[in-house]
Amino acid sequence: MQPEAISHVSGAQMTISPRPTLSTVKASLESAGLPVEDLTESHCEHFFFAGEAGAPIGIVGLEIHGAVALLRSLVVSPEKRTAGLGTALVAHAEQAAHASGVGAIYLLTTTAEQFFFARGYKRTERELAPPAIQSTREFAGICPASSAFMMRKL
């Protein structure tokens, strides 16, 4: 498990902590219209949050599958969306993935393609996804086929 980390967001220090509760993750993701139907307690092992444990202002999550990972979810409270918190959360998730031996992170998005493109993610063909990513419920059926499929090598 990754320890807490201090990131600087809009000139202020922000603590990013590991392992939010499943109920907190689900509530945050549902409030942003993101899928939660397949999430279990074990998913939270690779989720991180900023803010208070019971009321986070940002959450990011990974599904790690050996040398690849799916950036599962990223949500930031509307009032913090231009403050750099999303960037800090993604960077923290990337560092955690790298520390776990991940060499590439993949994601699916219907709304944040430009955000991830600006952070080094490139759109790729779904057919090129590694088998471990293709077998995730998010890839196989939860996210629509029209979602942008992106990846970044670490």
Rosetta blueprint (number, residue, H / E / L):
1 M L
2 Q L
3 P L
4 E L
5 A E
6 I E
7 S E
8 H E
9 V E
10 S L
11 G L
12 A E
13 Q E
14 M E
15 T E
16 I E
17 S E
18 P E
19 R L
20 P L
21 T L
22 L H
23 S H
24 T H
25 V H
26 K H
27 A H
28 S H
29 L H
30 E H
31 S H
32 A L
33 G L
34 L L
35 P L
36 V L
37 E L
38 D L
39 L L
40 T L
41 E H
42 S H
43 H H
44 C H
45 E H
46 H H
47 F E
48 F E
49 F E
50 A E
51 G E
52 E E
53 A L
54 G L
55 A E
56 P E
57 I E
58 G E
59 I E
60 V E
61 G E
62 L E
63 E E
64 I E
65 H E
66 G L
67 A L
68 V E
69 A E
70 L E
71 L E
72 R E
73 S E
74 L E
75 V E
76 V E
77 S L
78 P H
79 E H
80 K H
81 R L
82 T L
83 A L
84 G L
85 L H
86 G H
87 T H
88 A H
89 L H
90 V H
91 A H
92 H H
93 A H
94 E H
95 Q H
96 A H
97 A H
98 H H
99 A H
100 S L
101 G L
102 V L
103 G L
104 A E
105 I E
106 Y E
107 L E
108 L E
109 T E
110 T L
111 T L
112 A L
113 E H
114 Q H
115 F H
116 F H
117 F H
118 A L
119 R L
120 G L
121 Y L
122 K E
123 R E
124 T L
125 E L
126 R H
127 E H
128 L H
129 A L
130 P L
131 P H
132 A H
133 I H
134 Q H
135 S L
136 T L
137 R H
138 E H
139 F H
140 A H
141 G H
142 I H
143 C L
144 P L
145 A L
146 S L
147 S L
148 A E
149 F E
150 M E
151 M E
152 R E
153 K E
154 L L
